[in-house]
Amino acid sequence: MKKILKTASTLILAIFAAALAYGGWGYLDAIKDADALKLRADALIAENRGGQSLGDARLRQLLQVQDPNFEGHSGVDMVTPGAGVTTITQSAAKRLAFEAFKPGIGKIRQTGYALGLESELTKEQILALWLYTLEMGKGPDGWVTGFHRASEKFYGKAPTDLQETEFLSLVAVLIAPGKYRLGTDDPALAERVERIKRLVSGSCSPLDNGDVWLEGCR
């Protein structure tokens, strides 16, 4: 029995060490990529495609839905109600660090890369890269990438010029861009938008950290 326990302990330690090394690889990759990413992010901000281009009120709404403690965490948040298991920084890392992200073990490198981004880039730079790389769903001419591009594609105007329902529709699809259809009469999308409206108005709150579908706002 002692031999079995020793073998199991050794195996657990080996798995932990491998996971730590894989996460560290992601972290170091982010450090290596940081200078190029900063330039890319600053260019987006200069083109008015960063977070501040949404306006303070709408940026707060976006963060309240997607990453309520974005300004306070260092890349990972497992406690804030509604945050889920993927922060904005981790979401950006998924597209910046992988040609084709696969859930599971990829989450470890994704998290390491996110921690590296947080150590080298500002929150505004991270936000700009995230907005630019977001998957927004399928339009009449194919898949649409980028929050600002989707605003222009589906509504013909910049995010600051959108009606509240239009803006919150863009926010709503982020959880599952393949599930909803922007620019159409989509009952499922309309229902999620109503939940988000109740959230941002302060009339409800997520049940817990994992409540990204806003069951607390039914």
N, C-alpha and C positions, 0 to 999 in steps of 0.2 A: 504493500500500500504506500509506504514511504517513497519507494522508487517511482510509483505512478504519479504521486503528488509532485515529486521533484521534476519529473519529465513535463508534467502539465505546467508547472510554474516556469520552467525554462522556455516552453513554447509560448506562453503568454508574454513573457519578457521579450522574446524574439519578435513577436508580432507587434508589440508596442514600440520596440526600437525601429522596426521597419516602417511603421506608420509615421513615427517622428521624423525619420530620415526623408520620407516621401513628402511630408509637409514642409520640411526644411528646404527641400529642392524647390518647391513652389515659391517659398519665401525668397530664396536667393535669385530665382528667375525674375521675380518682381523687382528686386533691387537692380538687377542687370538691365531690365527694360525701362526703368524709371525715367531716365533722361528723355528718351524718345516719347514716352507716354505724356510727360509734362508738356513737351512741345505740341503734341497732338491736342491735348486738352486745352492749352492756352489759345491755340488757333480756333478751336470750337467756341470758346468763351468770347474771343474777339469777334467772331461771326454772329454773336448773340444767340448761341445755341447751348449755353450752359444753364444751370439751374436758376440763376437770378433772372434770366430772360423770361421766366414764367410769371414773374411778379411774386411778391412776398406771400400774399394770401394763397395763391394757387400752389406755390412751392410747399407751403405748410400742409395743404391738403394732400398733395402727392406723397410727402414723407409720412403723414399720418396713416396712410393706407399701406405704403410699401415698406417703411422702415422707421417706425415712430421714434426710435432713439438714435437715428443716424448721426446726429451731431455729437452724441455722447459716447458711443462705443468705439472700439478700436478695430472693427472689422467683423466681429462676431457678437451676436446677441441672442442668448437662449432664455431670457427671462421676461423681456418687455411684452405685454399683451399685444397680440396681433403681429408680432415681428416674424414669427415662423422660424424656419431653420436656415434661411438664406437672407442675409442683409444685402443692401444695395452694393456694398463693396464686393461681397462674394458673388453677386449676380454679374457685376462688371468683370470680375476675375474669370468667370466661366467663359466669357467670350473673348477676353484678351489673352488668356493663357492656354487655350485649347483650340485646336482646329475642329475637333468634334468631341464635345464634353459628354462623358458617360457617367451617370450617377453611380453611387457606390464608393469604390476606392478613390475615384476621381475627386470626391468631396474633400479628401484630405489635402491633396495638392491645391485644390481651389481655395481652401481655407488658408493654407500657407501663403499663397499668392496674395490673397486679400490682406493678410497681416502685413505683407511686404508693401503693398500699395499704401496702406494707412501710414506706414512709417516714412514714406518718401513723398507722397503727394498730398495736396490739401484736399479738404472735403469738397470744395468747389471743383477741383480738377477731376476727382473721382466721379462726381455727379455728372459732369459734362461728358465724360467717356461713357458712363452708363446710359445716359439719355440717347447718345448717338448710336449706340450699338443695340438698343432694345429691339426685340422682335415684337411687332405690332399686329401681326395677323395678315390674312390674305385680302388683297384688294382686287379690283377688276383686272389689273395688269400684272398680278402676281404678288408674291410675298413682299411686305413692306417692313423696312428696318429703320429705326430712329424715331424718337418721339416727335420732334419737330417736323420731320418729313411726313409722318402719318397725319399730323394736324393739317398740313398743306394738302396732302393727297386726298384725304377723306372729306375735309371741310373747306378747303380752299383758302385758309387763312392761318396766321400765326397763333400759337397757343394763347397769347394775351388777348386776342380778339374773339376767342370762342365764347359761346354761351356756356353757362355752368354745366348743363347736361352734356354738352359736347366734350368739354374738358374732362369731366368725370368719366365719360365713356372711354376716353383714351387711357385713363388711369385703370379703369375696370378690366380692360383686356389683358393687362400685364400679367395677371396671375395664370392665364391660360390662353395665349394668343391664338392657338389653333381651335379653341372652343367657341369663340365669339366672332361675330362678323360686324365690324364697324361699317357705318354708312348704310346699314340695312335695318329693317324692322325686325330686330332680334329680341324676342321676349326674354330670353335668358340674360342677355346683356342688360336690358332695361331693369330686370329684377336686381342684378348686382349693383347697378348704378343707384338704385333706390336705397340699398343697404349702405352704400358709401355716403350718400347724402345724409342719412341718419347719423352715421359715424362722425362726419365732419361738422355736423350741426351741434354735436354734443349730446344728442338724445339717446345714445347707446354707446357701448364699448365692447371690444373683443372679450370673449370668455376667458382666454388664457393666451400664452405665448403662441400656441399652435393654431389659433383661430384666424387664419388668413382668409377664410371664406366668409368671415363676419357672421357667424351663426348667432352671435350676440346682438346682431342688428336686424334680425328677421322682422 
